[in-house]
Structure formats: C-alpha cells, structure tokens
Amino acid sequence: MCCGVYALAGCASKVAVAPGTSPAPITPTPIAPAPITPTATAKFAYTGNQAASLSGYSVNTSTGALTALKSFPLAVGANPTVVAVDPQNRFLFVGDIALGALHVFTIDSSTGALSEIGTSPYATVNEPVAIAVDPSGTHVYVASQGSNSVGGFSLSASGALTPIAGSPFPTSGTEKFCDDVVINAAGTFVYVQGIVNVYAYSVTASSGALTLVQTIAGPPSGVGGIALDPHGTYLYAVGAGNNSILAYSIDASTGLLTPAGSSPMVEQNGAYTIAISPTGQFAYTIENNNDLVSYVVNNGAFTPIGSVYAQVYGQRIGIDPSGSFVYVPQSCDYCPSGVYNVVNEFSIGSTGALTKIPGSPVAAGTTPWGIAFTTQ
C-alpha cells in the first residue's frame, strides 16, 4: 500500500524532487503580535490508519503521553487517512481516500468511544485528503486529491451531512490534486492548496457556499501543506519541491493573499507538512522526507530552533490545543528506520524546541496518517 497511488513519506520508490527557487528571505520587523494564550487542553486523540482502522487515545495533560483507549483500533472503511474533530467536540470526521467516503462518528465525552451515525458514510470528493470544520460547527469542507475541487457539507446537530448547493466547488486550475484545506478563525475564508497554486474562497455565512476569490502561486511541486497563523495575519505554505517556507499576508476584510517573502528550510529538500502552534510562536515541519524540524515564528519569518529529529516519517503533524505537545503519526507501512505503526510524541519547551516524551513512540494501528484532538 505504501508505494501505490497513495504514496507515503519514507517509500523506497519516492522520486527525488529537484530543489526549487523561491523569493528572498524576509526580515522580521521589531514589532510582533503578542503570543496567544491557549485556554483549552487535549482530552482525546484519534489517528486515521491506512489499513482500515482508527486508533484512539486519552491524553495526559501534564506529560503529553498517549494511552490507548479500549475497543481501539476500530475497523473503518478501506483507507481512512484523514481525521478532524468539530470545535464543539461532538463528532469525528474521517475521510476514506480509497472509497471517496466521509464517515461521521459521535464522540463519547467521558470515554472517548466512537459511534458511527446511522446515515454515515457519505459520498464525497474523489480521494479526500484533508478536512476542515468551520468554527461554528455548521459546515465541513473536504479537499480532493483526485479532482480540482473542494467539497462542502452542512452539518446538523445530529451529525448528519447535506451537500451545500454548488458543491463540489471548483478551483480555477486543471490540476487534479489538492493537498490541504484550512478555514480562518472567523469562518469567513477557506484556503485550499493545489499542486502549484493556493486558492482563496469567501464563505457565504448562511449557506456555507464557497466563492473563489483568488488563485495565487504556491510552492513549486506544492504537494505539502498550508497552515494559518492564529492571529489571522499570515498563511504559510510548504511543498515537496521547494526549499523555503512561503508566507502570504492576509487581508482581513477580503481574505486575499499577498506574497510576503520566504524563509529557508533547514533541510533544503522540500517539506510534506507544516503545523503552527496555537500561540502563533512556533512551527514544525517534516523536511527531507523524514526529518522533524522546529522553528520560531516572528512576523512571518522562520528561525530554526533546537534539534532536528531524523527518521520521523510524517504526512501530518498534530499540536495539542494547549500548545504543549507535538505528535507525528509514523506514516509508512515499513519505515527504513524499522519503526512503524506508531505515533511519535514530543513536548514543546519554552523556546519552541522539542524533547521526546518518555516512552515515545506509542503503538498505533497499521500505517497511521492523520491525527485530531478533542478539547476539555
């Protein structure tokens, strides 16, 4: 499964991508927004595993250690790689990249147990590869790896999904590959990363419908990821064929993006994903196919910090809601390191540098990919 259509980091058949070019690095300005103080902590964590299952964990809020929940791994579909939890902690959404299906589970707030709702799964976009839920918990958006579009659903209080009129919403390009989708904190703009472009959509509040407002160049060979600064000031993008982290400033009223420069990557061989801490101070990437790299973020510029952790084969990075811990599912079914079917666990220090949590990694289902958290 590793080196087929849904190729993973760490696959022996991965084709090397030549380094790309990028704008000159940006210089931080002396005045930066104050760090955001998180008010939530993680309670449960879930991973989507390529071998047709979900893993579930309780999260120790003091140490960050994950403990497997009873009745997991839970059998689901064929290839349930991507997962997301609504902000109200009611539902877990699971995208099956092989079947083009979107599963919806209710979450038991006491035990973390999952129960699939009666009308699930739902047909969705071809090869769902990323899921975003709006802050109000009323709309769900799904990026498609197999078409130049993004799917949209209205979400009821019971968890039922109804396609939004006009969905799936097309991009302006013809590339049949999107890799990530994010929504801003106000729920007014959605951003989708394609293989060469980033697409900005405005959201109609009443219906959740998307209107494409901008197409802007992203990283070359942009298979990677995007992330939003929690202040709402910047969007960041990485790609497998790019040697820099690209920054775009965001117009708060229109949602439009403006290139704001770039910062060089440590590994200089592309990145598969990027995650920003809820404080807005730190960022984490998987570079050079299997290296976990840490950065301090200052007004859109990235400065490396701490150690680089090699042989961390991740397609998605999870940061807990308190901004204290980082988790990386080891997303290959046979990693060259000899370590697979696990989740890597790290604590975040005051500087943003990472330290392995004692007992890390923790066992997972076969080929874990995405990770999502509930809060308390």
Legacy VTK file of the C-alpha trace (Angstrom):
# vtk DataFile Version 3.0
C-alpha trace
ASCII
DATASET POLYDATA
POINTS 376 float
0.000 0.000 0.000
2.848 2.353 0.805
4.163 2.941 -2.681
0.949 2.731 -4.703
-1.418 5.526 -5.664
-1.371 6.936 -2.155
2.405 7.148 -1.791
3.774 7.819 1.671
6.797 9.527 3.141
9.632 7.047 3.518
8.670 4.933 0.471
11.616 3.464 -1.352
10.009 4.387 -4.676
9.722 8.074 -3.845
11.087 10.172 -6.709
13.555 12.826 -5.617
12.413 16.368 -6.395
14.984 18.863 -7.584
15.342 21.913 -5.344
13.147 24.809 -6.431
13.690 28.515 -6.349
11.931 30.942 -4.031
11.772 34.630 -3.127
14.420 36.168 -0.908
14.016 35.529 2.840
12.015 38.137 4.715
13.391 40.040 7.671
11.331 40.127 10.875
10.093 43.554 11.933
10.769 44.702 15.512
7.086 44.679 16.479
5.284 41.333 16.577
1.821 40.349 17.799
1.713 39.137 21.374
1.536 35.336 21.737
-1.968 33.932 22.069
-2.677 32.223 25.392
-4.445 28.894 24.789
-7.413 28.165 27.058
-8.032 24.518 26.126
-6.203 21.245 26.648
-6.479 17.952 24.803
-8.649 15.153 26.159
-8.717 12.501 23.435
-6.685 11.952 20.259
-7.546 9.900 17.180
-5.475 8.749 14.229
-6.653 7.543 10.833
-4.763 4.391 9.833
-4.306 3.360 6.208
-5.054 -0.277 6.959
-8.778 0.376 7.508
-8.868 1.439 11.154
-8.876 4.281 13.679
-6.770 4.477 16.832
-7.980 6.319 19.933
-6.065 7.661 22.937
-6.523 9.617 26.122
-4.041 12.489 26.526
-2.156 13.102 29.769
-2.309 16.894 30.030
0.748 17.002 32.300
3.152 14.767 30.384
1.568 14.596 26.932
1.706 10.797 26.958
-0.946 8.987 24.935
-2.754 5.955 26.393
-4.742 3.677 24.091
-8.492 3.674 24.661
-10.486 0.459 24.953
-12.005 -1.007 21.782
-9.351 0.540 19.532
-8.125 0.159 16.827
-11.639 0.445 15.389
-12.271 -1.030 11.932
-13.397 1.594 9.382
-13.710 1.514 5.583
-10.694 0.767 3.395
-8.164 3.622 3.792
-9.317 6.199 6.390
-6.307 8.506 6.355
-7.600 11.974 7.325
-9.462 12.914 10.514
-10.933 16.073 12.043
-12.976 16.998 15.133
-15.532 19.813 15.170
-14.759 22.696 17.573
-17.682 21.633 19.788
-16.129 18.147 20.322
-19.262 16.342 19.159
-18.090 14.494 16.063
-15.067 12.863 14.484
-14.943 13.138 10.678
-12.954 10.519 8.779
-12.075 10.711 5.084
-11.514 7.423 3.247
-9.131 8.224 0.410
-9.703 4.890 -1.337
-13.514 4.896 -1.306
-14.251 8.631 -1.630
-16.287 8.447 1.562
-16.725 10.672 4.620
-17.564 8.920 7.904
-19.130 10.730 10.872
-18.819 9.401 14.433
-20.268 10.779 17.658
-17.699 11.090 20.453
-18.495 9.975 23.992
-17.198 12.899 26.049
-16.482 10.659 29.062
-14.819 7.640 27.479
-13.759 8.792 24.006
-15.678 5.909 22.448
-16.911 6.423 18.884
-20.310 5.537 17.400
-20.945 5.969 13.691
-24.184 7.829 12.980
-26.845 5.934 11.074
-26.590 7.858 7.804
-22.787 7.609 7.610
-20.707 7.204 5.487
-21.401 9.906 2.895
-20.159 10.106 -0.674
-17.692 12.948 -1.014
-14.993 14.245 -3.361
-12.659 11.860 -5.109
-9.770 10.871 -2.803
-10.430 13.108 0.232
-7.063 14.219 1.585
-7.863 16.945 4.168
-10.877 18.062 6.223
-11.714 21.421 7.840
-14.716 22.223 10.052
-15.865 25.835 10.433
-15.679 27.418 13.932
-19.454 27.369 14.403
-19.588 23.640 13.693
-22.151 24.046 10.912
-20.110 23.336 7.772
-17.469 20.804 6.742
-15.031 21.170 3.829
-13.041 18.383 2.160
-10.057 18.787 -0.176
-9.833 16.330 -3.067
-6.615 14.644 -4.143
-8.356 13.294 -7.228
-10.091 16.383 -8.654
-9.599 20.131 -8.921
-12.296 20.885 -6.338
-13.263 21.106 -2.678
-16.417 19.535 -1.249
-18.732 21.310 1.184
-21.411 19.980 3.563
-23.866 21.474 6.010
-23.623 19.781 9.418
-26.721 19.229 11.551
-26.840 18.959 15.338
-27.145 15.186 14.955
-24.052 14.926 12.765
-25.909 14.422 9.502
-24.272 15.927 6.427
-26.044 17.589 3.486
-24.107 18.726 0.392
-24.051 22.520 0.074
-25.622 23.782 -3.151
-22.879 24.127 -5.762
-20.568 21.591 -4.112
-18.013 20.429 -5.049
-16.576 23.908 -5.611
-14.006 24.034 -8.427
-10.589 25.582 -8.329
-9.505 27.753 -11.236
-6.916 25.248 -12.365
-6.988 21.887 -14.100
-4.600 20.065 -11.806
-6.351 17.110 -10.227
-4.524 17.287 -6.941
-5.292 19.255 -3.796
-3.388 18.550 -0.625
-4.765 20.650 2.217
-7.687 22.829 3.307
-7.901 25.311 6.206
-10.503 27.806 7.415
-9.866 31.048 9.289
-10.953 31.612 12.884
-13.912 33.768 11.835
-15.169 31.131 9.411
-15.239 33.666 6.575
-12.482 32.344 4.287
-11.330 28.907 3.182
-7.911 28.220 1.655
-7.012 25.177 -0.435
-3.554 24.097 -1.550
-3.251 22.639 -5.030
-0.187 21.161 -6.628
1.031 24.560 -7.933
-1.443 27.131 -6.561
-3.179 28.236 -3.391
-6.884 29.065 -3.752
-8.791 31.518 -1.562
-12.565 31.257 -1.175
-15.040 33.510 0.595
-17.735 31.751 2.636
-21.424 32.662 2.441
-22.389 32.673 6.108
-25.964 31.476 5.673
-25.302 28.517 3.387
-21.578 27.781 3.708
-21.193 28.063 -0.071
-17.722 28.918 -1.367
-16.849 31.581 -3.924
-13.381 31.530 -5.435
-11.850 34.984 -4.947
-8.178 34.371 -5.716
-5.695 31.985 -7.293
-2.097 32.608 -6.269
1.118 30.719 -6.953
2.144 28.308 -4.206
5.335 26.298 -3.743
6.574 24.561 -6.906
5.534 20.897 -6.832
3.345 22.016 -3.977
2.457 18.599 -2.554
2.889 19.593 1.077
0.670 21.618 3.352
-0.648 25.009 4.432
-1.234 26.492 7.872
-2.809 29.667 9.229
-1.229 31.962 11.753
-3.730 32.029 14.686
-3.569 35.837 14.683
-5.124 35.736 11.194
-2.184 37.666 9.752
-0.417 35.074 7.603
-0.919 31.856 5.687
2.132 29.609 5.298
2.795 27.011 2.598
5.384 24.297 2.060
5.946 21.882 -0.798
7.957 18.801 -1.624
9.739 20.650 -4.433
10.555 23.839 -2.562
13.438 24.805 -0.289
11.611 27.591 1.523
8.588 28.190 3.701
6.411 30.700 1.862
4.497 33.381 3.748
1.405 35.231 2.498
-0.125 38.185 4.300
-3.922 38.042 4.606
-6.276 40.963 4.023
-8.665 40.678 6.962
-11.623 42.107 5.055
-11.266 40.363 1.685
-9.265 37.257 2.579
-6.906 37.942 -0.318
-3.311 36.774 -0.073
-0.184 38.786 -0.862
3.262 37.149 -1.063
5.256 38.286 1.972
8.548 36.527 1.260
10.046 33.270 2.408
12.312 31.639 4.956
14.850 28.933 4.057
14.207 25.397 5.224
16.802 23.655 7.346
16.952 20.515 5.204
16.722 22.177 1.761
14.895 19.222 0.257
11.220 20.113 0.494
8.590 19.579 3.188
5.454 17.439 3.364
3.531 19.297 6.031
3.566 22.300 8.370
1.853 22.980 11.699
1.686 26.225 13.694
1.366 26.248 17.489
-1.858 27.755 18.917
0.255 30.535 20.448
1.481 31.523 16.982
5.093 31.436 18.189
6.352 28.115 16.820
6.159 25.994 13.690
7.017 22.384 12.870
7.657 20.718 9.516
8.611 17.332 8.099
11.506 18.033 5.722
13.778 15.909 3.551
11.131 13.140 3.640
11.693 12.153 7.278
13.101 14.923 9.492
11.065 16.832 12.090
12.267 20.449 12.201
11.316 23.211 14.692
11.116 26.970 14.094
10.400 30.169 15.972
7.983 32.381 14.012
8.287 36.169 14.100
6.012 38.233 11.843
6.032 35.649 9.079
9.747 34.768 9.291
11.015 31.379 10.486
14.193 30.799 12.533
15.324 27.209 13.279
15.399 26.184 16.930
16.505 23.066 18.823
17.304 19.635 17.433
16.252 18.070 14.152
14.692 14.657 14.773
15.549 12.263 11.950
13.521 9.252 10.794
10.173 10.786 11.702
8.113 9.840 8.644
5.041 12.036 8.889
2.406 13.325 6.480
0.579 15.248 9.220
1.743 16.927 12.444
-0.624 17.353 15.377
-0.153 20.036 18.047
-2.353 19.698 21.116
-4.732 22.607 21.854
-2.641 23.831 24.801
0.423 24.219 22.589
2.451 21.951 24.868
2.924 18.795 22.802
3.616 17.672 19.229
2.526 14.335 17.763
3.570 12.792 14.448
1.987 9.554 13.179
4.682 7.398 11.570
3.001 7.252 8.168
4.750 4.428 6.367
3.905 0.741 6.438
7.566 -0.219 6.500
9.823 2.669 7.529
13.548 2.433 6.744
14.170 3.238 10.409
12.493 -0.023 11.399
9.974 1.926 13.477
6.426 1.994 12.117
2.776 1.725 13.201
3.431 4.234 15.995
2.806 7.859 16.955
5.870 9.942 17.868
5.394 12.162 20.957
7.286 15.355 21.862
6.955 18.116 24.445
7.383 21.766 23.435
9.818 23.792 25.547
9.579 27.497 26.310
11.776 28.272 23.285
9.770 26.060 20.936
12.409 23.319 20.871
11.156 19.730 21.121
12.040 16.943 23.546
10.914 13.334 23.175
8.316 12.336 25.741
9.480 9.377 27.890
8.021 6.182 26.471
7.652 7.643 22.956
6.622 6.405 20.466
3.267 4.839 21.335
1.735 1.966 19.371
-0.883 2.783 16.717
-2.863 0.938 14.066
-1.245 -0.045 10.794
0.206 2.956 8.937
-1.205 5.892 10.949
-1.588 9.089 8.920
-3.752 11.953 10.237
-4.365 12.968 13.868
-7.068 15.050 15.578
-7.907 16.064 19.159
-10.903 16.814 21.327
-10.555 19.553 23.948
-11.550 19.956 27.574
LINES 1 377
376 0 1 2 3 4 5 6 7 8 9 10 11 12 13 14 15 16 17 18 19 20 21 22 23 24 25 26 27 28 29 30 31 32 33 34 35 36 37 38 39 40 41 42 43 44 45 46 47 48 49 50 51 52 53 54 55 56 57 58 59 60 61 62 63 64 65 66 67 68 69 70 71 72 73 74 75 76 77 78 79 80 81 82 83 84 85 86 87 88 89 90 91 92 93 94 95 96 97 98 99 100 101 102 103 104 105 106 107 108 109 110 111 112 113 114 115 116 117 118 119 120 121 122 123 124 125 126 127 128 129 130 131 132 133 134 135 136 137 138 139 140 141 142 143 144 145 146 147 148 149 150 151 152 153 154 155 156 157 158 159 160 161 162 163 164 165 166 167 168 169 170 171 172 173 174 175 176 177 178 179 180 181 182 183 184 185 186 187 188 189 190 191 192 193 194 195 196 197 198 199 200 201 202 203 204 205 206 207 208 209 210 211 212 213 214 215 216 217 218 219 220 221 222 223 224 225 226 227 228 229 230 231 232 233 234 235 236 237 238 239 240 241 242 243 244 245 246 247 248 249 250 251 252 253 254 255 256 257 258 259 260 261 262 263 264 265 266 267 268 269 270 271 272 273 274 275 276 277 278 279 280 281 282 283 284 285 286 287 288 289 290 291 292 293 294 295 296 297 298 299 300 301 302 303 304 305 306 307 308 309 310 311 312 313 314 315 316 317 318 319 320 321 322 323 324 325 326 327 328 329 330 331 332 333 334 335 336 337 338 339 340 341 342 343 344 345 346 347 348 349 350 351 352 353 354 355 356 357 358 359 360 361 362 363 364 365 366 367 368 369 370 371 372 373 374 375
